[in-house]
Amino acid sequence: VQLQASGGGLVQAGGSLKLSCTASGSIFSIITIGWYRQAPGKQRELVAIFRNGDTTDYADSVKGRFTVSRDFAKNTVYLEMNSLKPEDTAVYYCHSQGTISPFHYWGQGTQVTVSS
């Protein structure tokens, strides 16, 4: 599975951005797909994810502000981010877990910077 992320950028606090992640390859093997982020000096953390079926999970810090969605026809997962805060500044990574080794796949990361 290959994941191609895009859509990051610089935005002022309170603004919005929408990230995209397009999957290719053995997409039939995907079990979960979603977004993680890593801020400077911090561990990578889960932001939002589709688990089996349509079940979604969100980090508490983004609930009510971020929405994960997907377009099966385009093999693409989106992360719509509203009411952005400076603490949302991080590199955002698309991630999927599947049934084929190496089982975990990461996109290349896209920088999101929120200015105060």
Backbone as a printed PyTorch tensor [residue, N CA C, xyz], in Angstrom:
tensor([[[  0.8600,  -1.1880,   0.0000],
         [  0.0000,   0.0000,   0.0000],
         [  0.8960,   1.2380,   0.0000]],

        [[  0.5750,   2.1710,  -0.8720],
         [  1.2850,   3.4580,  -0.8950],
         [  0.2710,   4.5550,  -0.5600]],

        [[  0.7170,   5.4920,   0.2490],
         [ -0.1410,   6.5820,   0.6830],
         [  0.4830,   7.9050,   0.2800]],

        [[ -0.2880,   8.7410,  -0.3820],
         [  0.1940,  10.0450,  -0.8340],
         [ -0.6550,  11.1230,  -0.1870]],

        [[ -0.0340,  11.8880,   0.7040],
         [ -0.7550,  12.9290,   1.4370],
         [ -0.4780,  14.2950,   0.8260]],

        [[ -1.4480,  15.1760,   0.9560],
         [ -1.2860,  16.5400,   0.4730],
         [ -2.2520,  17.4480,   1.2160]],

        [[ -2.0440,  18.7720,   1.0460],
         [ -3.0070,  19.7230,   1.5710],
         [ -2.5420,  20.5440,   2.7500]],

        [[ -1.3450,  20.3020,   3.2500],
         [ -0.8770,  21.1000,   4.3790],
         [ -0.5710,  22.5170,   3.9690]],

        [[ -0.2220,  23.3370,   4.9630],
         [  0.1080,  24.7160,   4.6720],
         [  0.1210,  25.5660,   5.9200]],

        [[  0.1710,  26.8610,   5.7010],
         [  0.1950,  27.8530,   6.7810],
         [ -1.1610,  28.5300,   6.8600]],

        [[ -1.7240,  28.5830,   8.0550],
         [ -3.0350,  29.1930,   8.2360],
         [ -3.0580,  29.9170,   9.5760]],

        [[ -3.8640,  30.9440,   9.6750],
         [ -4.0120,  31.6610,  10.9350],
         [ -4.9360,  30.8950,  11.8780]],

        [[ -4.7590,  31.1300,  13.1510],
         [ -5.6260,  30.5160,  14.1480],
         [ -7.0820,  30.8310,  13.8260]],

        [[ -7.9160,  29.8090,  13.9570],
         [ -9.3190,  29.9540,  13.6210],
         [ -9.6520,  29.5710,  12.1940]],

        [[ -8.6220,  29.3770,  11.4020],
         [ -8.8140,  29.0310,  10.0050],
         [ -9.0360,  27.5480,   9.7930]],

        [[ -9.0700,  27.1700,   8.5130],
         [ -9.3650,  25.7840,   8.1390],
         [ -8.3840,  25.2910,   7.0880]],

        [[ -8.1790,  23.9920,   7.0960],
         [ -7.4070,  23.3060,   6.0650],
         [ -8.0410,  21.9490,   5.8340]],

        [[ -7.8230,  21.4160,   4.6420],
         [ -8.3040,  20.0680,   4.3490],
         [ -7.1620,  19.2550,   3.7750]],

        [[ -6.8360,  18.1650,   4.4460],
         [ -5.7910,  17.2620,   3.9910],
         [ -6.4050,  16.1140,   3.2020]],

        [[ -5.6230,  15.6130,   2.2460],
         [ -6.0530,  14.4680,   1.4500],
         [ -4.9960,  13.3850,   1.5070]],

        [[ -5.4370,  12.1510,   1.4650],
         [ -4.5230,  11.0070,   1.4300],
         [ -5.0930,  10.0020,   0.4410]],

        [[ -4.3460,   9.7650,  -0.6240],
         [ -4.7820,   8.8300,  -1.6500],
         [ -3.9860,   7.5380,  -1.5380]],

        [[ -4.6950,   6.4420,  -1.4680],
         [ -4.0700,   5.1290,  -1.3420],
         [ -3.9870,   4.4460,  -2.6950]],

        [[ -2.9210,   3.6860,  -2.8670],
         [ -2.7660,   2.8880,  -4.0880],
         [ -2.0950,   1.5720,  -3.7200]],

        [[ -2.0900,   0.6480,  -4.6510],
         [ -1.5130,  -0.6610,  -4.3720],
         [ -2.5750,  -1.6190,  -3.8650]],

        [[ -2.2300,  -2.3860,  -2.8370],
         [ -3.1180,  -3.4350,  -2.3130],
         [ -4.1470,  -2.8610,  -1.3500]],

        [[ -4.9680,  -1.9740,  -1.8600],
         [ -5.9120,  -1.2770,  -0.9850],
         [ -6.9790,  -2.2090,  -0.4350]],

        [[ -7.1780,  -3.3600,  -1.0820],
         [ -8.1560,  -4.3240,  -0.5780],
         [ -7.7420,  -4.8630,   0.7870]],

        [[ -6.4370,  -4.7390,   1.1210],
         [ -5.9240,  -5.2950,   2.3650],
         [ -6.0320,  -4.3280,   3.5450]],

        [[ -6.4860,  -3.1040,   3.2830],
         [ -6.5330,  -2.0850,   4.3340],
         [ -7.6260,  -2.3980,   5.3510]],

        [[ -7.2470,  -2.3360,   6.6320],
         [ -8.2070,  -2.5300,   7.7220],
         [ -8.5920,  -1.1850,   8.3450]],

        [[ -7.5880,  -0.3560,   8.6290],
         [ -7.8260,   0.9710,   9.1760],
         [ -7.0750,   1.9980,   8.3400]],

        [[ -7.5820,   3.2000,   8.3350],
         [ -6.8810,   4.2850,   7.6460],
         [ -7.2380,   5.5970,   8.3150]],

        [[ -6.2450,   6.4570,   8.4600],
         [ -6.5250,   7.7260,   9.1150],
         [ -5.2980,   8.5920,   9.1970]],

        [[ -5.3000,   9.4660,  10.2140],
         [ -4.2750,  10.4930,  10.3290],
         [ -3.6320,  10.5010,  11.7110]],

        [[ -2.3150,  10.6820,  11.7140],
         [ -1.5350,  10.9320,  12.9150],
         [ -0.8320,  12.2640,  12.7310]],

        [[ -0.3060,  12.7860,  13.8120],
         [  0.5050,  13.9960,  13.7080],
         [  1.6440,  13.9590,  14.7050]],

        [[  2.6840,  14.6990,  14.3710],
         [  3.8370,  14.7820,  15.2680],
         [  4.3250,  16.2140,  15.3030]],

        [[  4.2360,  16.7890,  16.4820],
         [  4.7330,  18.1380,  16.7050],
         [  6.1950,  18.0580,  17.1340]],

        [[  6.9490,  19.1340,  16.9480],
         [  8.3670,  19.1210,  17.3400],
         [  8.5490,  18.7460,  18.8050]],

        [[  9.4120,  17.7810,  19.0670],
         [  9.6960,  17.3790,  20.4310],
         [  8.6450,  16.5050,  21.0730]],

        [[  7.6350,  16.1140,  20.3060],
         [  6.5560,  15.2980,  20.8650],
         [  6.4390,  13.9860,  20.1010]],

        [[  5.7610,  13.0410,  20.7460],
         [  5.5320,  11.7600,  20.0950],
         [  4.4240,  11.8810,  19.0560]],

        [[  4.4860,  11.0050,  18.1070],
         [  3.4260,  10.9460,  17.1030],
         [  2.1360,  10.4900,  17.7930]],

        [[  1.0290,  11.1470,  17.4480],
         [ -0.2400,  10.8320,  18.0990],
         [ -1.3430,  10.6560,  17.0750]],

        [[ -2.3150,   9.8530,  17.4500],
         [ -3.4740,   9.6450,  16.6030],
         [ -4.3240,  10.9090,  16.5710]],

        [[ -4.7750,  11.2740,  15.3840],
         [ -5.6700,  12.4180,  15.2270],
         [ -7.0890,  11.9270,  14.9400]],

        [[ -7.2290,  11.1420,  13.8810],
         [ -8.5450,  10.6420,  13.4870],
         [ -8.3500,   9.4190,  12.6140]],

        [[ -9.2710,   8.4710,  12.7410],
         [ -9.0690,   7.2120,  12.0390],
         [-10.3950,   6.5320,  11.7450]],

        [[-10.4540,   5.8550,  10.5980],
         [-11.5270,   4.9300,  10.2950],
         [-11.0700,   3.5460,  10.7270]],

        [[-11.8620,   2.9200,  11.5730],
         [-11.5700,   1.5430,  11.9450],
         [-12.4490,   0.6390,  11.0920]],

        [[-12.6750,  -0.5680,  11.5180],
         [-13.4880,  -1.4800,  10.7230],
         [-14.8480,  -0.8700,  10.4060]],

        [[-15.2540,  -0.9900,   9.1590],
         [-16.5220,  -0.4010,   8.7490],
         [-16.4220,   1.1140,   8.7420]],

        [[-17.4050,   1.7610,   9.2740],
         [-17.4420,   3.2230,   9.2800],
         [-17.1530,   3.8070,  10.6510]],

        [[-16.6730,   2.9900,  11.5650],
         [-16.3650,   3.4970,  12.9020],
         [-15.1910,   4.4470,  12.8500]],

        [[-15.3440,   5.5930,  13.5060],
         [-14.2700,   6.5750,  13.5550],
         [-13.8630,   6.8640,  14.9960]],

        [[-12.6080,   7.1890,  15.1640],
         [-12.0750,   7.6340,  16.4490],
         [-11.3630,   8.9570,  16.2460]],

        [[-11.4720,   9.8190,  17.2380],
         [-10.8020,  11.1090,  17.1940],
         [-10.0410,  11.3310,  18.4940]],

        [[ -8.9290,  12.0310,  18.3880],
         [ -8.2650,  12.5010,  19.6010],
         [ -9.1800,  13.4910,  20.2930]],

        [[ -9.1720,  13.4800,  21.6180],
         [-10.0350,  14.4000,  22.3630],
         [ -9.7650,  15.8510,  21.9790]],

        [[ -8.5260,  16.1470,  21.6800],
         [ -8.1370,  17.5310,  21.4010],
         [ -8.7060,  18.0650,  20.0870]],

        [[ -9.2020,  17.1750,  19.2210],
         [ -9.7110,  17.6400,  17.9230],
         [-11.2030,  17.3840,  17.7500]],

        [[-11.8180,  16.7010,  18.6930],
         [-13.2480,  16.4080,  18.5750],
         [-14.0480,  17.6890,  18.4330]],

        [[-14.9680,  17.6600,  17.4880],
         [-15.8010,  18.8300,  17.2390],
         [-15.1750,  19.8380,  16.2930]],

        [[-13.8860,  19.6820,  15.9990],
         [-13.2000,  20.6130,  15.0870],
         [-12.7200,  19.9210,  13.8090]],

        [[-12.3260,  18.6680,  13.9290],
         [-11.8020,  17.9130,  12.7810],
         [-12.8110,  16.8530,  12.3670]],

        [[-12.8570,  16.5930,  11.0800],
         [-13.7260,  15.5500,  10.5490],
         [-12.9530,  14.7150,   9.5400]],

        [[-12.9760,  13.4030,   9.7310],
         [-12.3570,  12.4910,   8.7690],
         [-13.4490,  11.9310,   7.8700]],

        [[-13.1780,  11.8760,   6.5870],
         [-14.1410,  11.3460,   5.6270],
         [-13.3820,  10.6080,   4.5250]],

        [[-14.1160,   9.9100,   3.6820],
         [-13.4230,   9.1860,   2.6170],
         [-14.3000,   9.0850,   1.3800]],

        [[-13.6250,   8.9440,   0.2570],
         [-14.2550,   8.7760,  -1.0350],
         [-13.7180,   7.4710,  -1.6070]],

        [[-14.5410,   6.4290,  -1.5680],
         [-14.0800,   5.1140,  -2.0190],
         [-13.7410,   5.1300,  -3.5080]],

        [[-14.4730,   5.8850,  -4.2820],
         [-14.2370,   5.9150,  -5.7270],
         [-12.8530,   6.4770,  -6.0580]],

        [[-12.3760,   7.3650,  -5.1770],
         [-11.0720,   7.9930,  -5.4040],
         [ -9.9810,   7.3810,  -4.5180]],

        [[-10.3370,   6.3800,  -3.7180],
         [ -9.3820,   5.7680,  -2.7740],
         [ -8.7090,   6.8310,  -1.9100]],

        [[ -9.4790,   7.7730,  -1.4740],
         [ -8.9360,   8.9360,  -0.7700],
         [ -9.6250,   9.1520,   0.5610]],

        [[ -8.8170,   9.4640,   1.5570],
         [ -9.2980,   9.8360,   2.8750],
         [ -8.9710,  11.3090,   3.0970]],

        [[ -9.8850,  12.0320,   3.7090],
         [ -9.7170,  13.4610,   3.9390],
         [ -9.7120,  13.7480,   5.4360]],

        [[ -9.0470,  14.8130,   5.7930],
         [ -9.1260,  15.3380,   7.1500],
         [ -9.4480,  16.8230,   7.0400]],

        [[-10.6720,  17.1660,   7.3650],
         [-11.0870,  18.5580,   7.3530],
         [-10.8540,  19.1300,   8.7420]],

        [[-10.0800,  20.1820,   8.7920],
         [ -9.6690,  20.7710,  10.0690],
         [-10.2040,  22.1880,  10.1500]],

        [[-11.0570,  22.4230,  11.1270],
         [-11.6500,  23.7440,  11.3430],
         [-11.2280,  24.2920,  12.6990]],

        [[-11.4140,  25.5790,  12.8670],
         [-11.0760,  26.2350,  14.1410],
         [ -9.6740,  25.8530,  14.5920]],

        [[ -8.7490,  25.9310,  13.6730],
         [ -7.3890,  25.5040,  13.9680],
         [ -6.7540,  26.3690,  15.0480]],

        [[ -5.9150,  25.7060,  15.8460],
         [ -5.2170,  26.3590,  16.9470],
         [ -3.7100,  26.2160,  16.7420]],

        [[ -2.9290,  27.1110,  17.3360],
         [ -1.4680,  26.9700,  17.1940],
         [ -0.9650,  25.5950,  17.6420]],

        [[ -1.6310,  25.0110,  18.6230],
         [ -1.1900,  23.6890,  19.0980],
         [ -1.5060,  22.5690,  18.1200]],

        [[ -2.2000,  22.8680,  17.0420],
         [ -2.4160,  21.8790,  15.9840],
         [ -1.2280,  21.8230,  15.0230]],

        [[ -0.2860,  22.7240,  15.1930],
         [  0.8990,  22.7420,  14.3420],
         [  1.6770,  21.4490,  14.4860]],

        [[  1.9110,  20.7740,  13.3620],
         [  2.5880,  19.4810,  13.3710],
         [  2.7690,  19.0090,  11.9340]],

        [[  3.5310,  17.9510,  11.7990],
         [  3.5480,  17.2190,  10.5410],
         [  2.4610,  16.1580,  10.6340]],

        [[  1.5790,  16.1500,   9.6750],
         [  0.4520,  15.2170,   9.6520],
         [  0.7780,  14.0670,   8.7000]],

        [[  0.5590,  12.8600,   9.2020],
         [  0.8690,  11.6540,   8.4460],
         [ -0.3930,  10.8320,   8.2130]],

        [[ -0.5480,  10.4050,   7.0040],
         [ -1.5800,   9.4310,   6.7010],
         [ -1.0530,   8.0490,   7.0730]],

        [[ -1.8930,   7.2270,   7.6520],
         [ -1.4740,   5.8870,   8.0880],
         [ -2.5660,   4.8870,   7.7680]],

        [[ -2.1440,   3.7050,   7.4060],
         [ -3.1070,   2.6180,   7.2890],
         [ -2.4970,   1.3430,   7.8530]],

        [[ -3.3720,   0.4800,   8.3160],
         [ -2.9700,  -0.8370,   8.7980],
         [ -3.6860,  -1.8570,   7.9450]],

        [[ -2.9420,  -2.8770,   7.5250],
         [ -3.5450,  -3.8430,   6.6270],
         [ -3.1630,  -5.2670,   6.9450]],

        [[ -3.5150,  -6.1510,   6.0730],
         [ -3.2920,  -7.5760,   6.2800],
         [ -2.0550,  -8.1080,   5.5620]],

        [[ -1.3510,  -7.2290,   4.8760],
         [ -0.1580,  -7.6460,   4.1260],
         [  1.0720,  -6.9820,   4.7220]],

        [[  2.1230,  -7.7680,   4.9410],
         [  3.3640,  -7.2170,   5.4810],
         [  3.8380,  -6.0570,   4.6300]],

        [[  4.3110,  -4.9780,   5.2780],
         [  4.6640,  -4.8240,   6.6900],
         [  3.5190,  -4.4090,   7.6010]],

        [[  2.3090,  -4.4920,   7.1270],
         [  1.0820,  -4.3010,   7.9070],
         [  0.7870,  -2.8550,   8.2840]],

        [[  1.8100,  -2.0150,   8.4660],
         [  1.6110,  -0.6000,   8.7610],
         [  2.2520,   0.2160,   7.6420]],

        [[  1.5160,   1.1830,   7.1530],
         [  1.9750,   1.9940,   6.0350],
         [  1.8140,   3.4670,   6.4000]],

        [[  2.8150,   4.2560,   6.0020],
         [  2.7990,   5.6890,   6.3080],
         [  2.9600,   6.4920,   5.0260]],

        [[  2.2180,   7.5810,   4.9390],
         [  2.4560,   8.5500,   3.8970],
         [  3.6640,   9.3970,   4.2430]],

        [[  4.0090,  10.3300,   3.3850],
         [  5.2480,  11.0890,   3.5420],
         [  5.1450,  12.2420,   4.5240]],

        [[  3.9700,  12.5660,   4.9920],
         [  3.8160,  13.6700,   5.9270],
         [  3.6060,  14.9920,   5.2150]],

        [[  2.7470,  15.8000,   5.8040],
         [  2.4990,  17.1330,   5.2590],
         [  2.4460,  18.1140,   6.4240]],

        [[  3.1410,  19.2280,   6.2860],
         [  3.2850,  20.1960,   7.3770],
         [  2.0330,  21.0760,   7.4860]],

        [[  1.5400,  21.1880,   8.6950],
         [  0.4620,  22.1270,   9.0010],
         [  0.9950,  23.0910,  10.0530]],

        [[  0.9570,  24.3700,   9.7380],
         [  1.4280,  25.3940,  10.6620],
         [  0.2940,  26.3830,  10.9070]],

        [[ -0.0330,  26.5690,  12.1820],
         [ -1.1000,  27.4900,  12.5630],
         [ -0.4690,  28.6420,  13.3370]],

        [[ -0.5990,  29.8250,  12.7970],
         [ -0.0170,  31.0000,  13.4420],
         [ -1.0340,  31.6620,  14.3670]],

        [[ -0.5350,  32.2390,  15.4290],
         [ -1.4350,  32.8780,  16.4110],
         [ -1.6940,  34.3330,  16.0590]]])
